Amino acid sequence: MTEQISQVMDADDIRRALTRIAHEIIEKNRGAEKLGIVGVWRKGAPLAERLAKIISQIEGVRVPVGVLDISLYRDDYMTRQPKVGKTDIPFEVTGRTIVLVEEVIYTGRTVRSAMDALMDMGRPAAIQLAVLVDRGHRELPIRPDYVGKNLPTSRKEKVDVQLAEMQGEDRVFIVKKKDT
Amino acid sequence: MGLKRKDILGLQEMSPDEIETILETALSFKEILTRKVKKVPTLRGRSIITLFFEPSTRTRTSFEMAGKIMSADVSSIAMANSSVVKGECLKDTILTLQAMKPDLFIVRHQASGAPHFIAGMVKESVINAGDGMHEHPSQGLLDMLTIIEKKGRLDGLTVAIVGDILHSRVARSNMWGLTKMGAKVRFVGPETLIPSEAKNLPVEVYTNVEEGIKGADVVNVLRIQRERMTGGLLPSTREYSRLFGITKERLKLAKDNAIFMHPGPMNRGVEIMPDVADSDISMVTEQVTNGVAVRMAMLYHLLGGTEDAVVA
């Protein structure tokens, strides 16, 4: 079995997508007041930081950033034991519009977990969802508000988002296992 | 990733990797204790029975809280109110409870090896909450977590355990855990309270408290159990206190940034002076908080799934 890897986004594509998403967030919320950006551990976290930075450059407002680990809220926790990551939301969730940030949305179960986790921390005024890549195949009625790129994929494929903060370079790959 | 064991009965048989896994998880769970809603759904639907044959408020409450925060159902059995009083033996007690389909037993018993006996009998998981003088793994783990938080590491540190080592399961668990993680352990106490087999254990033995805590990074003080006095092991608490009591003066012999720990409950004025117990270097309340986090981690790793993964 070999892997076929094709790159679908490069660093510039990612930068432009994030800039556009930042503008869309400001537009939809008519400014950046009362927002909070929460990245889903792990890759959501650096993306959340970047969005906050772009927003502060555009609107001059510092939006607070948090990181959320959802491994304790997963719906497959009974059969899997993922490594528990860091949760740090250094601001009051209640009353704020929280923008959740994920690098890829697939079945939607991770977002469901993230919403449950957020609700345990307070009562947000609203929750919005920003994703870098939407690869389809939703299993729950969940949809993102902001999408970097729509990438139709098959279930046999995997979307690999690499970020400068973690893997050294900004790139998005589709990885397909092929039978030789 | 994840512990591949059914039970946690002692630190002696655990590997450094397993210990590190539990401590890392415990550290990340501490954050949950700071939330307004201290509840995560991870162990929802799992049931835990705690069996304390010896009295305990700390350990038992700590395990109960840990289970409840993780959304498990916890039933605590107070042995004095149970059929054990009518003469029911341990085996029948366990078989009876097992038939109610719990997922995990947490057991404290006055006989060393009782949790092991239970673990061999049942397919459910068993956690040793203290057996005789043998081990108290959750205390060992929470002590290590406390040290890591303050000192950043365990490797290369010198930890002095002071007091009634002979009768202490806390001392033994600490010794196994700390030495596995690369720390140096000293047993410090009067000769009558140091086990003779200590010479075969990976510890340095000191019968003089000043030498024992000199240069130590951590001073972990054990309670002097007053009942020992009648066995002729100690002439009086006063003498123990004068010769081995941890005072501010004596602590100056330890490293400048040394920390003081005690599993509790403390006999203020006997093994530990109040001004030390209430000082900035006392980690006693931190230990208690870490105890809940460590126990949550133990439950998570034992109950959090052993079957094949289902891809979400």
Boltz contact constraints between the chains, C-beta under 6 A:
constraints:
  - contact:
      token1: [A, 72]
      token2: [B, 40]
      max_distance: 6.0
  - contact:
      token1: [A, 72]
      token2: [B, 42]
      max_distance: 6.0
  - contact:
      token1: [A, 76]
      token2: [B, 310]
      max_distance: 6.0
  - contact:
      token1: [A, 76]
      token2: [B, 312]
      max_distance: 6.0
  - contact:
      token1: [A, 77]
      token2: [B, 42]
      max_distance: 6.0
  - contact:
      token1: [A, 78]
      token2: [B, 305]
      max_distance: 6.0
  - contact:
      token1: [A, 79]
      token2: [B, 305]
      max_distance: 6.0
  - contact:
      token1: [A, 79]
      token2: [B, 307]
      max_distance: 6.0
  - contact:
      token1: [A, 79]
      token2: [B, 309]
      max_distance: 6.0
  - contact:
      token1: [A, 79]
      token2: [B, 310]
      max_distance: 6.0
  - contact:
      token1: [A, 80]
      token2: [B, 305]
      max_distance: 6.0
  - contact:
      token1: [A, 80]
      token2: [B, 309]
      max_distance: 6.0
  - contact:
      token1: [A, 81]
      token2: [B, 2]
      max_distance: 6.0
  - contact:
      token1: [A, 81]
      token2: [B, 304]
      max_distance: 6.0
  - contact:
      token1: [A, 81]
      token2: [B, 305]
      max_distance: 6.0
  - contact:
      token1: [A, 83]
      token2: [B, 1]
      max_distance: 6.0
  - contact:
      token1: [A, 84]
      token2: [B, 25]
      max_distance: 6.0
  - contact:
      token1: [A, 84]
      token2: [B, 28]
      max_distance: 6.0
  - contact:
      token1: [A, 87]
      token2: [B, 31]
      max_distance: 6.0
  - contact:
      token1: [A, 109]
      token2: [B, 312]
      max_distance: 6.0
  - contact:
      token1: [A, 120]
      token2: [B, 37]
      max_distance: 6.0
